[in-house]
Amino acid sequence: MKFLRTTSTLRLVTLVVAVVAVAAAGAAIAVAARGSGPTPPAKPLDRAIHDALAAPEPAGITARITFTNNLFPSGSLLGQVGSALMSGASGRLWVTNDGRGRLELQSDAGDAQIGWDKSAVTVYDASSNTVYRATLPSQTSSSSTSGPPALSEIDSFLKLLGAHASISDAQPTNVAGQEAYNVSVAPLHDGGLLGSAELAWDALRGVPLSLAIYAQGHGAPALALRATDISYGPVSAADVAVTPPAGAKTVDLGGAGTAGHADKGSSPAVTGLANVQAAAGFPVVAPQTLVGLPQRDVRLVGGDTALVAYGQGLGGLLVVERKADASAAGNGLSGSLPTLSLDGVTAHELATELGTVISWQQGGTDFVLAGSLPPAAAEAAARALK
């Protein structure tokens, strides 16, 4: 929490984008340029998914990629953002068959490297000569060797997903020279500003080849990685090692630690508005409804932060409240964001294609409101909390 309070906005946003990039690259590679090469035979979606999950894993992946970032409209961030993660870039990707990988991005705005394994993520931002490290929660190993799920299980999953989203058929295509299937998923309701997400995978190897996130009303993806070439084979340990310069600053972001470890000896969770207000030590504002959305959950996190959730799904709102920290004034979320007036209170706003975040301070409490909704709707919700 201390890091999130004091880091500059540009660095915080850069790390958020890095997490998205790791999620895409960890699956293998994302949104590859569709080629004009051969395509696989048509298959029902459930069969295409089953065959992908049953395919043998490759010994490793090496690819050339481009990264596109259209997340931030003009004016949503003040000043120049000197990072490949923020401006888009080209680069290379390496993934081993044991869960390690490295994404290397180069651009005139500043290079970046993202490396990961099963226990940690490392991000090196050359524009600030800073290394960020975060520990991942430990994964519980499974002794199951039952193989891929049966078609009936996949059908059950697709039926469940279909109650909340529109799912396309498996479309035969060609991605970075590989025969592939592409599927698009769009929320039916409570999707906020999310328009759709697309995923494509190698028809022969089951390796995900394409991942794109689109905002409503936009033909270009908000975030995408694009492969121009991909090959399969062993990848050396040196290829997935992030090696920053000797003088680089290091920031340890901590992490979730071992699963179950952090809960040992901890106090029971504080939930419910009355209990949170009594335990928080600062004024907690949580009306029963907010711009028409019902209050869904109120809880205290870390002993000093109240989380209040409104509505359902991506169409909901999250309000974060904590005791005002005078030492953090001008840092954190407020550093490089446009300002607005909330009935006389100065607030800072980050507007993106996929959502809006607003922060302000009032009555001894710091507020952050976030939701997948346009700025005007977020501003109306923030004013309703005053």
C-alpha positions in Angstrom: 0.0 0.0 0.0 2.8 2.4 0.8 4.2 2.1 -2.7 0.8 2.7 -4.3 0.4 5.9 -2.2 3.8 7.4 -3.1 4.8 6.2 -6.6 4.3 8.7 -9.5 1.2 8.2 -11.7 3.2 7.5 -14.8 5.2 4.7 -13.1 2.0 3.2 -11.6 0.2 3.2 -14.9 3.3 1.8 -16.6 3.2 -1.2 -14.2 -0.5 -1.7 -14.8 0.2 -1.9 -18.5 3.1 -4.3 -17.8 0.8 -6.6 -15.9 -1.5 -6.7 -19.0 1.5 -7.4 -21.2 2.7 -10.3 -19.0 -0.8 -11.8 -19.0 -0.8 -11.8 -22.7 2.8 -12.9 -23.2 2.6 -15.5 -20.5 -0.1 -17.2 -22.5 2.5 -17.1 -25.3 2.0 -14.1 -27.6 -0.7 -11.8 -28.4 -2.6 -10.4 -31.3 -0.5 -11.5 -34.1 -0.9 -10.0 -37.5 -3.1 -12.2 -39.5 -1.3 -13.6 -42.5 -2.5 -14.9 -45.9 -1.1 -18.4 -45.5 -3.0 -21.6 -45.1 -5.8 -22.0 -42.6 -6.9 -25.1 -40.7 -10.2 -27.0 -41.4 -13.3 -25.6 -39.8 -14.1 -27.1 -36.4 -16.8 -26.6 -33.8 -15.6 -24.4 -31.0 -15.7 -27.1 -28.3 -13.6 -29.4 -30.5 -11.1 -26.7 -31.4 -10.7 -25.9 -27.7 -10.3 -29.6 -26.7 -7.7 -30.3 -29.4 -5.7 -27.2 -28.3 -5.7 -28.4 -24.7 -4.7 -31.9 -25.7 -1.8 -30.8 -28.0 1.7 -31.4 -26.8 3.5 -28.4 -25.4 6.4 -27.0 -27.5 9.9 -27.0 -26.1 9.9 -23.2 -26.2 8.7 -20.2 -28.1 10.7 -17.4 -29.8 8.9 -14.5 -31.6 9.2 -11.0 -32.9 6.3 -8.8 -31.9 4.9 -5.3 -31.9 3.0 -3.8 -28.9 0.2 -1.3 -29.5 -1.2 0.9 -26.6 -4.3 2.9 -27.5 -5.5 2.9 -23.9 -5.0 6.5 -23.1 -6.8 9.2 -25.2 -5.1 12.5 -25.9 -5.1 14.6 -22.8 -5.7 11.8 -20.3 -2.1 12.1 -19.1 -0.1 15.4 -18.8 3.3 15.6 -20.3 5.3 13.1 -22.2 5.3 9.4 -21.2 8.8 8.1 -21.8 8.3 4.3 -21.8 7.8 1.6 -24.4 5.0 0.2 -22.3 3.1 3.5 -22.6 3.8 4.5 -26.2 3.8 1.2 -28.0 6.9 -0.6 -29.3 8.4 -3.5 -31.3 10.4 -6.2 -29.7 11.0 -9.9 -29.1 9.5 -12.6 -26.9 11.0 -15.8 -25.4 9.0 -18.4 -23.4 10.3 -21.6 -22.0 8.3 -24.8 -21.4 8.7 -24.5 -17.6 6.9 -21.2 -17.0 9.7 -18.6 -17.6 9.6 -15.8 -20.1 10.9 -12.4 -21.2 9.3 -9.7 -23.3 11.7 -7.1 -24.7 10.3 -3.9 -26.1 12.2 -1.1 -28.0 11.0 2.3 -28.9 12.3 5.9 -29.1 10.3 6.7 -26.0 12.4 4.2 -24.0 13.0 0.5 -23.8 11.5 -1.9 -21.4 11.9 -5.5 -20.4 9.4 -7.8 -18.6 10.6 -11.1 -17.2 8.7 -13.7 -15.2 8.8 -17.1 -13.8 6.4 -19.0 -11.5 7.4 -17.0 -8.4 8.1 -13.4 -9.5 7.7 -10.7 -12.2 10.5 -8.2 -13.0 10.0 -5.0 -15.0 12.9 -2.9 -16.1 12.0 0.6 -17.4 15.0 2.1 -19.2 13.4 5.6 -19.3 13.7 5.8 -15.5 16.5 3.2 -15.1 14.3 1.5 -12.6 13.7 -2.2 -11.8 10.3 -3.2 -10.3 10.0 -6.6 -8.7 6.9 -8.3 -7.5 6.4 -11.7 -5.9 3.7 -13.9 -7.3 1.5 -16.1 -5.0 2.7 -19.7 -4.8 0.7 -22.1 -6.9 -0.6 -25.3 -5.4 0.7 -28.2 -7.5 -1.9 -30.6 -8.8 -1.2 -34.3 -9.0 -3.9 -34.8 -11.6 -2.8 -36.5 -14.8 -6.3 -37.0 -16.2 -5.5 -35.1 -19.4 -7.6 -32.4 -21.1 -11.2 -31.9 -20.1 -13.8 -33.9 -21.9 -16.0 -32.3 -24.6 -18.9 -32.4 -22.2 -17.0 -30.4 -19.6 -16.0 -27.8 -22.3 -19.6 -27.6 -23.4 -20.7 -27.0 -19.8 -18.2 -24.2 -19.5 -19.2 -22.6 -22.8 -22.9 -22.7 -21.7 -22.0 -21.0 -18.5 -20.0 -18.4 -20.2 -22.7 -17.9 -22.8 -25.1 -16.8 -20.2 -22.9 -13.7 -19.7 -21.2 -13.2 -23.0 -21.6 -13.6 -26.8 -19.1 -16.1 -28.1 -18.2 -16.5 -31.8 -17.5 -19.7 -33.6 -13.9 -20.9 -34.0 -12.8 -19.0 -37.1 -10.0 -20.6 -39.1 -7.3 -18.0 -39.8 -3.5 -17.7 -40.1 -1.5 -15.9 -37.4 2.2 -15.1 -37.9 2.4 -17.8 -40.5 0.7 -20.5 -38.3 -2.6 -22.1 -39.0 -4.9 -20.9 -36.1 -8.4 -20.5 -34.8 -9.8 -17.2 -33.6 -12.6 -16.6 -31.2 -14.3 -13.3 -30.0 -16.1 -12.8 -26.7 -18.2 -9.8 -25.9 -20.2 -9.2 -22.7 -24.0 -9.3 -22.9 -24.5 -7.0 -19.9 -22.6 -5.3 -17.1 -19.6 -5.0 -19.4 -18.8 -1.4 -18.7 -16.7 0.1 -21.6 -15.3 -3.3 -22.6 -16.4 -4.0 -26.2 -14.9 -7.4 -26.7 -11.8 -9.6 -26.4 -10.3 -11.8 -29.1 -8.1 -14.9 -28.7 -6.4 -17.0 -31.3 -4.3 -20.1 -30.9 -2.1 -22.4 -33.0 -4.3 -25.1 -34.5 -1.5 -27.7 -34.3 0.2 -26.9 -31.0 -2.5 -25.3 -28.9 -0.3 -22.3 -28.2 -2.3 -19.0 -27.7 -1.2 -16.7 -30.6 -3.6 -13.8 -30.2 -5.1 -11.7 -27.5 -6.7 -8.3 -28.0 -8.9 -6.1 -25.8 -11.3 -3.7 -27.5 -13.3 -0.8 -26.0 -16.9 -0.2 -27.1 -17.1 1.8 -30.3 -13.4 1.4 -31.2 -12.2 -0.6 -34.2 -8.6 -0.7 -33.0 -7.7 -2.6 -29.8 -7.0 -0.7 -26.7 -4.1 -3.0 -25.9 -2.5 -5.6 -28.2 0.7 -7.5 -28.8 1.3 -8.4 -32.5 3.6 -11.1 -33.7 5.4 -10.8 -37.1 7.2 -14.1 -36.8 7.1 -17.1 -34.4 9.1 -20.3 -34.1 9.2 -23.2 -31.7 12.2 -24.9 -30.1 14.3 -24.9 -26.9 15.0 -21.5 -25.3 18.1 -20.9 -23.2 18.1 -19.5 -19.7 20.0 -16.4 -20.9 17.2 -15.5 -23.2 14.6 -15.2 -20.4 16.9 -13.4 -17.9 16.3 -9.7 -17.3 19.7 -8.0 -16.7 19.4 -4.3 -15.9 22.4 -2.0 -15.7 24.4 -2.1 -12.5 23.3 1.3 -11.4 19.6 0.8 -11.9 17.3 1.7 -9.0 15.3 -1.3 -7.6 11.8 -1.0 -6.2 10.4 -4.1 -4.4 6.6 -4.2 -4.8 6.3 -7.2 -2.5 3.6 -9.8 -3.3 1.0 -12.2 -2.0 3.5 -14.7 -0.6 2.8 -18.3 0.0 -0.8 -19.3 -0.4 -2.4 -19.5 3.1 0.7 -18.1 4.9 -0.5 -14.6 5.1 -3.7 -15.6 6.8 -2.1 -17.5 9.7 -2.9 -15.8 12.9 -4.6 -12.9 11.2 -7.8 -11.4 12.5 -11.2 -12.3 10.9 -12.2 -10.1 8.0 -14.0 -6.9 8.9 -17.1 -6.7 6.6 -20.3 -4.8 6.6 -20.7 -1.0 6.7 -21.2 -0.6 10.5 -18.2 -2.9 11.4 -15.9 -1.1 8.9 -16.9 2.3 10.1 -16.2 1.3 13.7 -12.8 -0.3 12.9 -11.4 2.0 10.2 -10.2 5.0 12.3 -11.4 7.5 9.7 -14.7 8.6 8.2 -16.0 5.9 5.8 -18.5 7.2 3.2 -20.6 4.4 1.7 -24.2 5.3 0.7 -26.6 2.4 0.0 -26.7 3.3 -3.7 -24.4 5.3 -5.9 -25.7 6.7 -9.2 -28.3 4.0 -9.2 -26.0 1.1 -8.4 -26.7 -0.8 -5.2 -24.0 -1.3 -2.6 -22.7 -4.8 -3.0 -19.8 -5.2 -0.5 -18.0 -3.2 2.2 -14.8 -4.5 3.8 -11.6 -3.4 5.5 -8.3 -4.4 3.9 -4.9 -4.3 5.6 -6.4 -2.6 8.6 -6.4 0.9 7.1 -8.2 0.7 3.7 -12.0 0.5 3.1 -13.2 -1.1 -0.1 -16.8 -0.4 -1.2 -18.2 -2.1 -4.3 -21.3 -1.1 -6.2 -23.1 -2.9 -8.9 -22.2 -6.1 -10.7 -19.5 -7.1 -13.2 -17.4 -4.7 -15.2 -20.3 -2.2 -15.1 -19.8 -1.7 -11.4 -17.9 0.8 -9.3 -15.1 0.4 -6.7 -14.4 3.0 -4.1 -11.2 2.9 -2.1 -11.0 5.0 1.1 -8.2 5.5 3.6 -7.1 8.0 6.2 -5.7 11.1 4.4 -1.9 11.1 4.2 -0.5 14.6 4.0 3.0 13.3 3.2 1.7 11.8 0.0 0.1 15.0 -1.3 1.1 15.6 -4.9 2.3 12.0 -5.3 0.6 8.8 -6.2 -2.4 9.1 -8.4 -2.3 12.9 -8.6 1.1 13.6 -9.9 0.5 14.0 -13.7 -3.2 13.8 -14.1 -5.6 16.5 -15.3 -7.6 18.2 -12.5 -11.3 18.8 -12.1 -13.5 20.4 -9.5 -15.9 18.3 -7.5 -18.1 21.1 -6.1 -15.1 23.0 -5.0 -12.8 20.1 -4.1 -9.9 19.6 -6.5 -9.7 16.0 -7.9 -7.4 14.2 -10.3 -8.8 12.1 -13.2 -7.2 9.4 -15.3 -9.5 8.6 -18.3 -8.8 5.6 -20.6 -10.7 3.8 -23.3 -11.7 1.1 -20.8 -12.5 3.1 -17.7 -11.9 6.1 -15.5 -10.2 6.7 -12.1 -10.7 9.8 -10.0 -8.9 10.6 -6.7 -9.5 13.4 -4.2 -9.2 14.2 -0.5 -12.0 15.4 1.7 -12.8 15.4 5.4 -9.6 13.6 6.5 -10.2 10.8 4.0 -8.4 10.0 0.7 -10.8 8.7 -2.0 -10.2 6.8 -5.2 -13.1 5.9 -7.4 -12.6 3.5 -10.3 -15.0 2.0 -12.9 -15.3 0.9 -16.5 -17.3 3.9 -17.4 -16.8 7.3 -19.2 -15.5 10.3 -17.3 -18.8 12.1 -17.0 -20.4 9.1 -15.3 -17.4 8.7 -13.0 -17.5 12.4 -12.1 -21.2 12.1 -11.3 -20.5 9.2 -9.0 -17.6 11.1 -7.3 -19.9 14.1 -6.6 -22.5 11.8 -5.2 -20.0 10.7 -2.5 -19.4 14.2 -1.3 
